[in-house]
């Protein structure tokens, strides 16, 4: 899988400004590829959304200086592909944890 795997030592945070100008602090879960494009999964870390487990998915790219650029996913079809790939990534992480625990 192409993408950047992040472990606890490499936690990265992003502050999103939503359409209503609310700012939400998020932790970067992973950057992953779906359908030939890169996407980023963000988990809000404020107390209000923590129980919901809501994850924000965005298109991810970098400008010429390597600064991250996040773009909204515009179509339902694209979102479904990205959400399915993120679910697969989550399943892979759980599998890796189970296999890793059994090997120790």
N, CA, C and O atoms as a GROMACS GRO file, in nm:
protein
  416
    1UNK      N    1   0.085  -0.118   0.000
    1UNK     CA    2   0.000   0.000   0.000
    1UNK      C    3   0.089   0.124   0.000
    1UNK      O    4   0.179   0.137   0.083
    2UNK      N    5   0.064   0.212  -0.092
    2UNK     CA    6   0.136   0.338  -0.092
    2UNK      C    7   0.075   0.429   0.014
    2UNK      O    8  -0.046   0.425   0.038
    3UNK      N    9   0.158   0.508   0.074
    3UNK     CA   10   0.108   0.599   0.176
    3UNK      C   11   0.209   0.612   0.287
    3UNK      O   12   0.315   0.550   0.284
    4UNK      N   13   0.175   0.693   0.383
    4UNK     CA   14   0.265   0.718   0.495
    4UNK      C   15   0.204   0.656   0.619
    4UNK      O   16   0.098   0.698   0.664
    5UNK      N   17   0.271   0.558   0.674
    5UNK     CA   18   0.225   0.496   0.797
    5UNK      C   19   0.275   0.581   0.914
    5UNK      O   20   0.393   0.618   0.919
    6UNK      N   21   0.188   0.611   1.004
    6UNK     CA   22   0.224   0.693   1.119
    6UNK      C   23   0.214   0.610   1.245
    6UNK      O   24   0.113   0.543   1.268
    7UNK      N   25   0.319   0.613   1.327
    7UNK     CA   26   0.310   0.544   1.455
    7UNK      C   27   0.303   0.648   1.566
    7UNK      O   28   0.305   0.768   1.538
    8UNK      N   29   0.294   0.605   1.689
    8UNK     CA   30   0.275   0.698   1.801
    8UNK      C   31   0.386   0.800   1.812
    8UNK      O   32   0.363   0.911   1.860
    9UNK      N   33   0.508   0.764   1.769
    9UNK     CA   34   0.619   0.858   1.779
    9UNK      C   35   0.609   0.970   1.675
    9UNK      O   36   0.672   1.075   1.690
   10UNK      N   37   0.530   0.948   1.571
   10UNK     CA   38   0.521   1.043   1.460
   10UNK      C   39   0.386   1.114   1.454
   10UNK      O   40   0.344   1.158   1.347
   11UNK      N   41   0.317   1.126   1.568
   11UNK     CA   42   0.185   1.188   1.566
   11UNK      C   43   0.192   1.328   1.507
   11UNK      O   44   0.277   1.409   1.544
   12UNK      N   45   0.102   1.354   1.414
   12UNK     CA   46   0.094   1.484   1.351
   12UNK      C   47  -0.046   1.539   1.374
   12UNK      O   48  -0.143   1.464   1.375
   13UNK      N   49  -0.054   1.669   1.392
   13UNK     CA   50  -0.182   1.734   1.418
   13UNK      C   51  -0.210   1.837   1.310
   13UNK      O   52  -0.119   1.897   1.253
   14UNK      N   53  -0.338   1.857   1.283
   14UNK     CA   54  -0.384   1.953   1.184
   14UNK      C   55  -0.500   2.029   1.245
   14UNK      O   56  -0.584   1.970   1.313
   15UNK      N   57  -0.506   2.160   1.221
   15UNK     CA   58  -0.622   2.238   1.262
   15UNK      C   59  -0.704   2.268   1.136
   15UNK      O   60  -0.657   2.336   1.045
   16UNK      N   61  -0.826   2.216   1.133
   16UNK     CA   62  -0.915   2.240   1.020
   16UNK      C   63  -1.006   2.359   1.051
   16UNK      O   64  -1.050   2.377   1.164
   17UNK      N   65  -1.032   2.439   0.949
   17UNK     CA   66  -1.133   2.543   0.960
   17UNK      C   67  -1.251   2.498   0.876
   17UNK      O   68  -1.241   2.488   0.754
   18UNK      N   69  -1.363   2.472   0.942
   18UNK     CA   70  -1.482   2.422   0.874
   18UNK      C   71  -1.556   2.536   0.806
   18UNK      O   72  -1.523   2.653   0.822
   19UNK      N   73  -1.659   2.498   0.728
   19UNK     CA   74  -1.736   2.598   0.652
   19UNK      C   75  -1.797   2.706   0.740
   19UNK      O   76  -1.813   2.820   0.695
   20UNK      N   77  -1.830   2.673   0.864
   20UNK     CA   78  -1.889   2.773   0.954
   20UNK      C   79  -1.783   2.848   1.036
   20UNK      O   80  -1.815   2.911   1.136
   21UNK      N   81  -1.657   2.839   0.993
   21UNK     CA   82  -1.541   2.904   1.055
   21UNK      C   83  -1.504   2.845   1.192
   21UNK      O   84  -1.423   2.903   1.264
   22UNK      N   85  -1.562   2.731   1.227
   22UNK     CA   86  -1.524   2.660   1.348
   22UNK      C   87  -1.389   2.592   1.323
   22UNK      O   88  -1.367   2.534   1.217
   23UNK      N   89  -1.300   2.601   1.420
   23UNK     CA   90  -1.172   2.532   1.408
   23UNK      C   91  -1.176   2.403   1.486
   23UNK      O   92  -1.224   2.399   1.600
   24UNK      N   93  -1.126   2.295   1.424
   24UNK     CA   94  -1.126   2.164   1.485
   24UNK      C   95  -0.983   2.110   1.482
   24UNK      O   96  -0.922   2.099   1.375
   25UNK      N   97  -0.930   2.077   1.599
   25UNK     CA   98  -0.797   2.017   1.608
   25UNK      C   99  -0.811   1.868   1.580
   25UNK      O  100  -0.895   1.800   1.640
   26UNK      N  101  -0.727   1.816   1.489
   26UNK     CA  102  -0.736   1.675   1.451
   26UNK      C  103  -0.598   1.612   1.455
   26UNK      O  104  -0.496   1.679   1.438
   27UNK      N  105  -0.597   1.480   1.477
   27UNK     CA  106  -0.474   1.404   1.465
   27UNK      C  107  -0.478   1.333   1.329
   27UNK      O  108  -0.583   1.286   1.286
   28UNK      N  109  -0.364   1.328   1.263
   28UNK     CA  110  -0.354   1.259   1.136
   28UNK      C  111  -0.348   1.108   1.164
   28UNK      O  112  -0.256   1.061   1.230
   29UNK      N  113  -0.446   1.034   1.113
   29UNK     CA  114  -0.447   0.889   1.130
   29UNK      C  115  -0.352   0.826   1.029
   29UNK      O  116  -0.265   0.748   1.066
   30UNK      N  117  -0.370   0.861   0.903
   30UNK     CA  118  -0.285   0.806   0.798
   30UNK      C  119  -0.305   0.885   0.669
   30UNK      O  120  -0.404   0.956   0.652
   31UNK      N  121  -0.210   0.871   0.580
   31UNK     CA  122  -0.222   0.919   0.443
   31UNK      C  123  -0.219   0.792   0.358
   31UNK      O  124  -0.128   0.710   0.372
   32UNK      N  125  -0.317   0.775   0.272
   32UNK     CA  126  -0.329   0.651   0.197
   32UNK      C  127  -0.371   0.678   0.053
   32UNK      O  128  -0.414   0.789   0.019
   33UNK      N  129  -0.358   0.576  -0.030
   33UNK     CA  130  -0.392   0.590  -0.172
   33UNK      C  131  -0.522   0.517  -0.200
   33UNK      O  132  -0.548   0.409  -0.147
   34UNK      N  133  -0.604   0.578  -0.282
   34UNK     CA  134  -0.728   0.515  -0.330
   34UNK      C  135  -0.749   0.560  -0.474
   34UNK      O  136  -0.747   0.679  -0.504
   35UNK      N  137  -0.768   0.465  -0.561
   35UNK     CA  138  -0.796   0.495  -0.702
   35UNK      C  139  -0.689   0.586  -0.763
   35UNK      O  140  -0.721   0.674  -0.844
   36UNK      N  141  -0.563   0.565  -0.724
   36UNK     CA  142  -0.452   0.639  -0.783
   36UNK      C  143  -0.428   0.779  -0.728
   36UNK      O  144  -0.342   0.851  -0.779
   37UNK      N  145  -0.503   0.819  -0.625
   37UNK     CA  146  -0.485   0.952  -0.564
   37UNK      C  147  -0.457   0.934  -0.417
   37UNK      O  148  -0.492   0.832  -0.357
   38UNK      N  149  -0.392   1.035  -0.357
   38UNK     CA  150  -0.363   1.031  -0.214
   38UNK      C  151  -0.474   1.100  -0.135
   38UNK      O  152  -0.531   1.201  -0.178
   39UNK      N  153  -0.503   1.042  -0.019
   39UNK     CA  154  -0.604   1.095   0.072
   39UNK      C  155  -0.549   1.094   0.213
   39UNK      O  156  -0.454   1.023   0.244
   40UNK      N  157  -0.612   1.174   0.299
   40UNK     CA  158  -0.570   1.181   0.438
   40UNK      C  159  -0.692   1.157   0.526
   40UNK      O  160  -0.803   1.202   0.497
   41UNK      N  161  -0.670   1.084   0.636
   41UNK     CA  162  -0.776   1.058   0.733
   41UNK      C  163  -0.741   1.132   0.862
   41UNK      O  164  -0.632   1.116   0.916
   42UNK      N  165  -0.834   1.212   0.911
   42UNK     CA  166  -0.814   1.294   1.029
   42UNK      C  167  -0.918   1.261   1.134
   42UNK      O  168  -1.036   1.243   1.103
   43UNK      N  169  -0.874   1.253   1.260
   43UNK     CA  170  -0.965   1.225   1.371
   43UNK      C  171  -0.970   1.347   1.462
   43UNK      O  172  -0.867   1.386   1.518
   44UNK      N  173  -1.088   1.408   1.477
   44UNK     CA  174  -1.100   1.523   1.569
   44UNK      C  175  -1.063   1.480   1.711
   44UNK      O  176  -1.099   1.371   1.755
   45UNK      N  177  -0.990   1.567   1.782
   45UNK     CA  178  -0.948   1.531   1.919
   45UNK      C  179  -1.021   1.612   2.025
   45UNK      O  180  -0.987   1.605   2.143
   46UNK      N  181  -1.121   1.691   1.983
   46UNK     CA  182  -1.198   1.762   2.085
   46UNK      C  183  -1.294   1.666   2.152
   46UNK      O  184  -1.334   1.566   2.092
   47UNK      N  185  -1.332   1.694   2.273
   47UNK     CA  186  -1.413   1.604   2.355
   47UNK      C  187  -1.552   1.579   2.297
   47UNK      O  188  -1.607   1.471   2.315
   48UNK      N  189  -1.609   1.677   2.227
   48UNK     CA  190  -1.745   1.664   2.178
   48UNK      C  191  -1.758   1.553   2.075
   48UNK      O  192  -1.855   1.478   2.079
   49UNK      N  193  -1.664   1.542   1.982
   49UNK     CA  194  -1.675   1.444   1.873
   49UNK      C  195  -1.606   1.312   1.905
   49UNK      O  196  -1.619   1.216   1.829
   50UNK      N  197  -1.534   1.306   2.015
   50UNK     CA  198  -1.454   1.188   2.046
   50UNK      C  199  -1.539   1.062   2.055
   50UNK      O  200  -1.499   0.957   2.007
   51UNK      N  201  -1.656   1.071   2.117
   51UNK     CA  202  -1.742   0.955   2.133
   51UNK      C  203  -1.799   0.906   2.000
   51UNK      O  204  -1.826   0.787   1.984
   52UNK      N  205  -1.816   0.997   1.906
   52UNK     CA  206  -1.875   0.961   1.778
   52UNK      C  207  -1.777   0.883   1.691
   52UNK      O  208  -1.820   0.804   1.607
   53UNK      N  209  -1.647   0.903   1.708
   53UNK     CA  210  -1.549   0.836   1.625
   53UNK      C  211  -1.552   0.883   1.481
   53UNK      O  212  -1.513   0.809   1.390
   54UNK      N  213  -1.598   1.005   1.460
   54UNK     CA  214  -1.608   1.060   1.325
   54UNK      C  215  -1.468   1.086   1.270
   54UNK      O  216  -1.383   1.144   1.337
   55UNK      N  217  -1.445   1.042   1.147
   55UNK     CA  218  -1.318   1.061   1.079
   55UNK      C  219  -1.343   1.150   0.958
   55UNK      O  220  -1.438   1.128   0.883
   56UNK      N  221  -1.257   1.250   0.938
   56UNK     CA  222  -1.266   1.336   0.821
   56UNK      C  223  -1.172   1.282   0.714
   56UNK      O  224  -1.056   1.251   0.743
   57UNK      N  225  -1.222   1.271   0.592
   57UNK     CA  226  -1.141   1.225   0.478
   57UNK      C  227  -1.131   1.338   0.377
   57UNK      O  228  -1.231   1.400   0.340
   58UNK      N  229  -1.007   1.365   0.332
   58UNK     CA  230  -0.981   1.470   0.234
   58UNK      C  231  -0.882   1.420   0.130
   58UNK      O  232  -0.804   1.328   0.155
   59UNK      N  233  -0.888   1.482   0.011
   59UNK     CA  234  -0.781   1.461  -0.087
   59UNK      C  235  -0.655   1.526  -0.030
   59UNK      O  236  -0.661   1.630   0.034
   60UNK      N  237  -0.540   1.461  -0.055
   60UNK     CA  238  -0.415   1.512   0.000
   60UNK      C  239  -0.315   1.529  -0.112
   60UNK      O  240  -0.300   1.442  -0.198
   61UNK      N  241  -0.247   1.643  -0.111
   61UNK     CA  242  -0.135   1.667  -0.203
   61UNK      C  243  -0.039   1.763  -0.135
   61UNK      O  244  -0.066   1.813  -0.025
   62UNK      N  245   0.072   1.788  -0.200
   62UNK     CA  246   0.170   1.882  -0.146
   62UNK      C  247   0.207   1.982  -0.255
   62UNK      O  248   0.212   1.949  -0.373
   63UNK      N  249   0.233   2.107  -0.212
   63UNK     CA  250   0.275   2.208  -0.308
   63UNK      C  251   0.425   2.191  -0.336
   63UNK      O  252   0.488   2.098  -0.285
   64UNK      N  253   0.481   2.280  -0.416
   64UNK     CA  254   0.621   2.269  -0.457
   64UNK      C  255   0.718   2.271  -0.339
   64UNK      O  256   0.827   2.215  -0.348
   65UNK      N  257   0.680   2.336  -0.229
   65UNK     CA  258   0.765   2.343  -0.110
   65UNK      C  259   0.741   2.226  -0.014
   65UNK      O  260   0.805   2.218   0.091
   66UNK      N  261   0.650   2.136  -0.049
   66UNK     CA  262   0.622   2.022   0.037
   66UNK      C  263   0.518   2.049   0.144
   66UNK      O  264   0.500   1.968   0.235
   67UNK      N  265   0.448   2.162   0.135
   67UNK     CA  266   0.342   2.193   0.231
   67UNK      C  267   0.215   2.116   0.194
   67UNK      O  268   0.181   2.107   0.076
   68UNK      N  269   0.147   2.061   0.293
   68UNK     CA  270   0.026   1.983   0.263
   68UNK      C  271  -0.088   2.069   0.211
   68UNK      O  272  -0.107   2.184   0.254
   69UNK      N  273  -0.165   2.011   0.119
   69UNK     CA  274  -0.285   2.075   0.066
   69UNK      C  275  -0.399   1.974   0.084
   69UNK      O  276  -0.388   1.860   0.039
   70UNK      N  277  -0.507   2.016   0.150
   70UNK     CA  278  -0.624   1.932   0.168
   70UNK      C  279  -0.738   1.987   0.084
   70UNK      O  280  -0.768   2.106   0.089
   71UNK      N  281  -0.801   1.900   0.006
   71UNK     CA  282  -0.914   1.939  -0.077
   71UNK      C  283  -1.034   1.852  -0.042
   71UNK      O  284  -1.019   1.734  -0.010
   72UNK      N  285  -1.152   1.912  -0.049
   72UNK     CA  286  -1.275   1.836  -0.024
   72UNK      C  287  -1.295   1.731  -0.132
   72UNK      O  288  -1.257   1.749  -0.247
   73UNK      N  289  -1.356   1.620  -0.092
   73UNK     CA  290  -1.399   1.517  -0.186
   73UNK      C  291  -1.536   1.561  -0.234
   73UNK      O  292  -1.630   1.571  -0.154
   74UNK      N  293  -1.549   1.586  -0.364
   74UNK     CA  294  -1.669   1.651  -0.416
   74UNK      C  295  -1.783   1.555  -0.449
   74UNK      O  296  -1.900   1.593  -0.433
   75UNK      N  297  -1.755   1.434  -0.493
   75UNK     CA  298  -1.864   1.346  -0.538
   75UNK      C  299  -1.887   1.231  -0.440
   75UNK      O  300  -1.796   1.187  -0.370
   76UNK      N  301  -2.011   1.185  -0.438
   76UNK     CA  302  -2.046   1.070  -0.353
   76UNK      C  303  -1.970   0.946  -0.398
   76UNK      O  304  -1.929   0.864  -0.316
   77UNK      N  305  -1.953   0.931  -0.530
   77UNK     CA  306  -1.884   0.814  -0.583
   77UNK      C  307  -1.738   0.811  -0.535
   77UNK      O  308  -1.689   0.707  -0.490
   78UNK      N  309  -1.670   0.926  -0.544
   78UNK     CA  310  -1.531   0.932  -0.499
   78UNK      C  311  -1.524   0.906  -0.349
   78UNK      O  312  -1.435   0.834  -0.302
   79UNK      N  313  -1.617   0.963  -0.272
   79UNK     CA  314  -1.617   0.944  -0.127
   79UNK      C  315  -1.633   0.796  -0.093
   79UNK      O  316  -1.566   0.745  -0.003
   80UNK      N  317  -1.722   0.725  -0.164
   80UNK     CA  318  -1.743   0.583  -0.137
   80UNK      C  319  -1.615   0.503  -0.160
   80UNK      O  320  -1.582   0.415  -0.081
   81UNK      N  321  -1.544   0.532  -0.268
   81UNK     CA  322  -1.418   0.463  -0.298
   81UNK      C  323  -1.317   0.489  -0.186
   81UNK      O  324  -1.250   0.396  -0.139
   82UNK      N  325  -1.306   0.614  -0.143
   82UNK     CA  326  -1.211   0.653  -0.040
   82UNK      C  327  -1.249   0.591   0.095
   82UNK      O  328  -1.164   0.538   0.166
   83UNK      N  329  -1.377   0.597   0.130
   83UNK     CA  330  -1.423   0.540   0.257
   83UNK      C  331  -1.400   0.389   0.260
   83UNK      O  332  -1.359   0.336   0.363
   84UNK      N  333  -1.426   0.320   0.149
   84UNK     CA  334  -1.402   0.175   0.142
   84UNK      C  335  -1.255   0.144   0.160
   84UNK      O  336  -1.219   0.050   0.231
   85UNK      N  337  -1.168   0.223   0.095
   85UNK     CA  338  -1.024   0.199   0.107
   85UNK      C  339  -0.977   0.226   0.249
   85UNK      O  340  -0.891   0.154   0.300
   86UNK      N  341  -1.032   0.329   0.315
   86UNK     CA  342  -0.996   0.358   0.454
   86UNK      C  343  -1.040   0.244   0.545
   86UNK      O  344  -0.967   0.205   0.636
   87UNK      N  345  -1.160   0.189   0.521
   87UNK     CA  346  -1.208   0.074   0.599
   87UNK      C  347  -1.114  -0.045   0.582
   87UNK      O  348  -1.084  -0.116   0.678
   88UNK      N  349  -1.066  -0.067   0.458
   88UNK     CA  350  -0.970  -0.175   0.433
   88UNK      C  351  -0.842  -0.150   0.511
   88UNK      O  352  -0.784  -0.243   0.568
   89UNK      N  353  -0.797  -0.025   0.514
   89UNK     CA  354  -0.674   0.010   0.587
   89UNK      C  355  -0.693  -0.020   0.736
   89UNK      O  356  -0.603  -0.075   0.800
   90UNK      N  357  -0.810   0.017   0.790
   90UNK     CA  358  -0.837  -0.011   0.932
   90UNK      C  359  -0.833  -0.161   0.959
   90UNK      O  360  -0.776  -0.205   1.059
   91UNK      N  361  -0.894  -0.240   0.869
   91UNK     CA  362  -0.892  -0.386   0.885
   91UNK      C  363  -0.749  -0.439   0.883
   91UNK      O  364  -0.715  -0.528   0.960
   92UNK      N  365  -0.665  -0.384   0.794
   92UNK     CA  366  -0.524  -0.425   0.787
   92UNK      C  367  -0.452  -0.396   0.918
   92UNK      O  368  -0.371  -0.476   0.964
   93UNK      N  369  -0.482  -0.281   0.979
   93UNK     CA  370  -0.418  -0.243   1.105
   93UNK      C  371  -0.458  -0.339   1.216
   93UNK      O  372  -0.374  -0.381   1.296
   94UNK      N  373  -0.586  -0.374   1.221
   94UNK     CA  374  -0.633  -0.468   1.322
   94UNK      C  375  -0.569  -0.604   1.301
   94UNK      O  376  -0.530  -0.670   1.397
   95UNK      N  377  -0.558  -0.648   1.175
   95UNK     CA  378  -0.496  -0.776   1.144
   95UNK      C  379  -0.350  -0.776   1.188
   95UNK      O  380  -0.301  -0.872   1.247
   96UNK      N  381  -0.279  -0.666   1.157
   96UNK     CA  382  -0.139  -0.655   1.195
   96UNK      C  383  -0.122  -0.661   1.347
   96UNK      O  384  -0.026  -0.721   1.396
   97UNK      N  385  -0.214  -0.598   1.421
   97UNK     CA  386  -0.207  -0.602   1.567
   97UNK      C  387  -0.231  -0.744   1.619
   97UNK      O  388  -0.162  -0.788   1.711
   98UNK      N  389  -0.327  -0.814   1.560
   98UNK     CA  390  -0.358  -0.951   1.604
   98UNK      C  391  -0.239  -1.042   1.575
   98UNK      O  392  -0.196  -1.117   1.662
   99UNK      N  393  -0.187  -1.037   1.452
   99UNK     CA  394  -0.074  -1.122   1.414
   99UNK      C  395   0.048  -1.084   1.495
   99UNK      O  396   0.121  -1.172   1.541
  100UNK      N  397   0.073  -0.955   1.515
  100UNK     CA  398   0.187  -0.909   1.595
  100UNK      C  399   0.180  -0.958   1.737
  100UNK      O  400   0.281  -0.998   1.794
  101UNK      N  401   0.060  -0.956   1.797
  101UNK     CA  402   0.042  -1.003   1.934
  101UNK      C  403   0.066  -1.153   1.944
  101UNK      O  404   0.125  -1.200   2.041
  102UNK      N  405   0.022  -1.229   1.843
  102UNK     CA  406   0.038  -1.374   1.846
  102UNK      C  407   0.185  -1.415   1.832
  102UNK      O  408   0.226  -1.518   1.884
  103UNK      N  409   0.263  -1.333   1.761
  103UNK     CA  410   0.402  -1.369   1.738
  103UNK      C  411   0.489  -1.345   1.858
  103UNK      O  412   0.597  -1.404   1.868
  104UNK      N  413   0.446  -1.260   1.953
  104UNK     CA  414   0.529  -1.227   2.069
  104UNK      C  415   0.522  -1.333   2.175
  104UNK      O  416   0.586  -1.321   2.279
   0.00000   0.00000   0.00000
